[in-house]
Structures are given as structure tokens and as C-alpha cells.
């Protein structure tokens, strides 16, 4: 049976040292378990809760660092884009361009990503159903996307909370064979930590296994060697030391 898609890495590029530490571990797991984990990190987090929150090194410097990791470790790269002008430049380094959940209906952004010829991973908005993702897929397909992935990441559940309706996974598989479960963003508590996002990382392994039961094609994990001191999304990131065990449980 074909291995699922695995995506892992820190939320945001904090330093080349952090990227190197995570990439080393991903490469080791790849070789030990016979899988391919795609390396993920963001050059800019344009949707942070507070204007004072750390955003990352920006487009140029961030892509330079991701290109260095790609070359050094022979890893595929996924990064997200927030504006149309970033697509072409990001595609020079990234193998997969990710559309953030809040932006999944932005037509110009979807078209720009599709035109690069790279895989486009569209995250389902917290305010949409799985069925609603038919329309972002149609936009990307009509713009010439060669391959489209969809990612489930939970839905708004009142204020500062998310809940996962796992029926979204089979619903989205009607539109594409590759539906990823974002096992870390789905345990977020948006804006619930005094101007930043909280989370419940203890539920990450169970979310992954539940998604497997519903037929997920792959799994997305934000991971960090010291998430309690990470500069973004720490409360919902997986400890890097636990990544191998969680991936092994899904094989």
C-alpha cells in the first residue's frame, strides 16, 4: 500500500539553525521508516493575532533559507503564500504552494498559485464545509493547476475554539484524491492566549488516527524542538522528539 503524504516542520522560519535541526530529524525519520516527509515552514506569517507578533524573515531571505535546506537534505519544500505576487517567486524553491485557510476563496491568489505549475495545497477555511471546497478546486483547476491537494484544519466552534467534523475528509475526496489532515492547527485555540493563539497539543496523535479512520491521504504536523518557546503557534505544535512515534503509528 502506498505511504500517506507527510508534511512537517516549524510554523515559521525563526532561524537557519532551527530549520537545520528540524530537517536533520525529518531526514533521519525518512530513512528509518522508509517514508517521505515534506519540509514545511513559512517565510511570513501574515495572519498573526497581534501586530507585535513575530512574522518571519520575509519572502527573499526566507526562500533563501528554504532553498538551502532543500539542497542540503534533498527534501521537498512546502510553504504558504498570502499575496498573488509571491507565487512565482516562491515556486522557484517550493514544490508545493499552500493557500492559507483564511484565504482559500481568494480567486487571484488561487490563480497565481495554479499558474506556477506547482502542486497547490488549499487549506479549508474554518468557516467552510468540506463540500464548499469544490469551488476553490474549480478555480485552481480552471487556472491550469496540475495537482491540487485539500487540507482539513477544523471549523470555528464558538469563540476561541475549533472542532473537527471528520466527514469533511470523505466529502473533500470527491474533488481530489489527496486530502491532508492538519493535525496541529485543528487543536488551536485561536486568539485564546492573550493576543496570541493557544492550543491543546496533547490531542494531536488522536486527531491523526481519527483522520486515518476517515480515509485521510496524508498528515500535516507543525513541529519544533522546544514548542513552549517557539515564536509562533507553540501551544499546538508537536515536540520534535515525538514526531517519529506519531508517524510510525500511522503507517
N, C-alpha and C positions, 0 to 999 in steps of 0.2 A: 504494500500500500504506500502511496506517495506521502512523504512527510508534509505536515502542515507548514504554512508560512509562519516564520517567527520574525518579529521586529522588536528590537530592544536598544536602549541607550538612554542617556540622561535627557531630562526635559529640555534644558537649554545648554548651549556651549558656555561653560564657565571659564575654562582654560584648556590649553592643549594637553596639559598634564592629566586632567580629568578624562578627556576623550581617549587618551592613550591607555589609562588604567582600565576603562570600561572595554575598549576594543581588544586589549590583551585577553581579558576574561571571555569575551564573546568568541574570539578565535579559538581559545582553548576548548570551550564547550562545543563549538562546531566540530572540532577534530575528535573530541572524545565521544560525542553522541552521534556523529555522522549526520548532522543537520546543517542547514544554512540559516544563520541569524542575520537579518539585515540590520545595519547600524543606523540608529535614529538619533538625531539631535537637531535643535532649532537654532538658527543664527540670530533670530529675533523673535521674542515673544511679544507680539503687538497687542495682545488682549489681556495683559495683566490687570488685576483688580485695581491697583493703586498706581498713580503716575510716578510714585517714588520707587516702584518695584524694579528689580534688575531685569533687563530685556535681552541682553546678549551682546555679542561683539558687532553685530550688523552684517549686512549682505557680503561685502567684499572680504573682510577679514574672516568671517565665519566660514565662507565657502573655501577659502584657502586652507583652513584647518581641517575641514571635512575632506578636501582633496588629499591632504597629507595622510590622513587616516586610511582613506581608500587605497592609496598606493602602498602604504607600509604594511597593511594587514590583508589586502586583497578582499575587502568587504564591500558588498553593495551598500549604497547610501540612500536613506530616505530623509528628506527634510521638508518642512512646510513653507508655503508661500502665502503672503497676505495681500499682495497687490499684483496686478497684472504684469507690471514691468519687471517683476522679479523672476518670472517663469523662465524666460530664455536663458538668463544668466545662471539660475540655479540648476537648470537642466544640463549645463556643461559638466557638473560634478555629480549631481544626484541621479540615481537610477529610477527612483520613484518620487514624484512630486505629490505632496499631501495638501489637501484642501481642508483647512480647519473647520470644525463643526459649525461655528457661528457664521461661516462664510460659504456654506455649501450651496446656497442659492444664488451666489454672485455670478451672474452669467459671464461677464467679461473675464473673471478670474478662471472659471472653468474652461472657457475657450482658449485662453492663453496657455494654460497647462496642457490641454489636449494637443495644441499645435506643435508642441515641442517634440512629440513622438515618444515621450517617456510614459511609463505607467503612471496613471493618475489614481491616487487613493483618496476617495472622498469620505470624510467623516460625517456621519449622520448627525444633524443638529439635535440639540437637546429638546427642541420644540417640535420635532417632526416624527412621524411614524416610519416604520420600515417601508411601507407601501409608498409613502411620499417621495422616497429616494429614486423612484422611477424617473422623475423629471430632471434632477441633476445628471443622471446617467444619460438621458436622451441629449441633453445639451452637450456633454463631453463627446458622445458618440458622433453627433452631427458635426462637431468641430474637427473630427478626424482622429480621436483618441484610439490608439491601437489596443490598449488594455486598460480596463477600469476595475478598481477594487472599491468595495464599500466597507466602512468600519462602524460597528455599533459601539456607542460610548455612554449609553444611559439616557434617560429623559428627566426633565425637571419634575420634582416631586415636592410641590410647595416651595417655600423659600429655603435656600442654602442646602438643598439636598437633591440627590438623584436616585432614581430607581431604574433597574434594568427589566425591560419586557423582552425576554429571550425569544419570543415569537418573531421579533424583528429579524432574527438571523435567517430563518427559512423564508420569510417574506422578501428579504433583500436578495436571496439566492435566486429568485425568479428573474432578476435583472442582470446578475453577474455570477459566475461560479465561485468567485473569490470574495468571501465575506469574512472580515477580520473582527475579532473581539478585542476591544481596547480594555484590558483587564485592570488598568491602573486609573485611567480617567473616570471610569464608571464608579469608582469608590470615592470620588471627590466630594467635598462639601463646599461648593462654590461660595467664595466670599465669606466663609463662616469662621475665619480665624483672625478677625480684627484687621481688615484691609488686605487680606490675602486668603488664598484657598486652603481649607482644611481637608481632611480625608481619613479613611479607615483602611490602611494598607493590609490589616490582618485578613481582610476578605478577598484579597487578590487571588490566592490559589483556588478558592471555591468558585469564584466568578469564572475562572478559566475552565474548570471542569464542567460547570453548568453549561458554558458555551459549547464545549465539546459535545455534550449530550444533545444539543440542538443543532449540531451539524456545522459548526464554525470551520472555515477553511484555514484559519490562522489566528495568531495571538500577538497582541501588542503589549509590551511591558516597558514602562519607563523605569529605569534602574540607576542606582547611584551607590557608591561605596559608603557614603555617610548621609543618607537622605535627611536626617534630622537637622543637618547643617547645609542642605542644598539651597541654592539661590532661587529656585522655582519649583513648586509642586512637591516639596519634600514629604508632606504627610501622606500622599498617595503613591509614592514611589517605592518600588521593591528594593530591599537590600541586595546589592550586587552579589553577595555571598550566597543568597538564596535562589538566584536565577537558574542555576543548573538543575536543582531539585524540582523546581516548578516546571521547567521544560521537559525534564525526564518523565514527569507524571502524565504528560500529555501525549507521549509517544506510544 
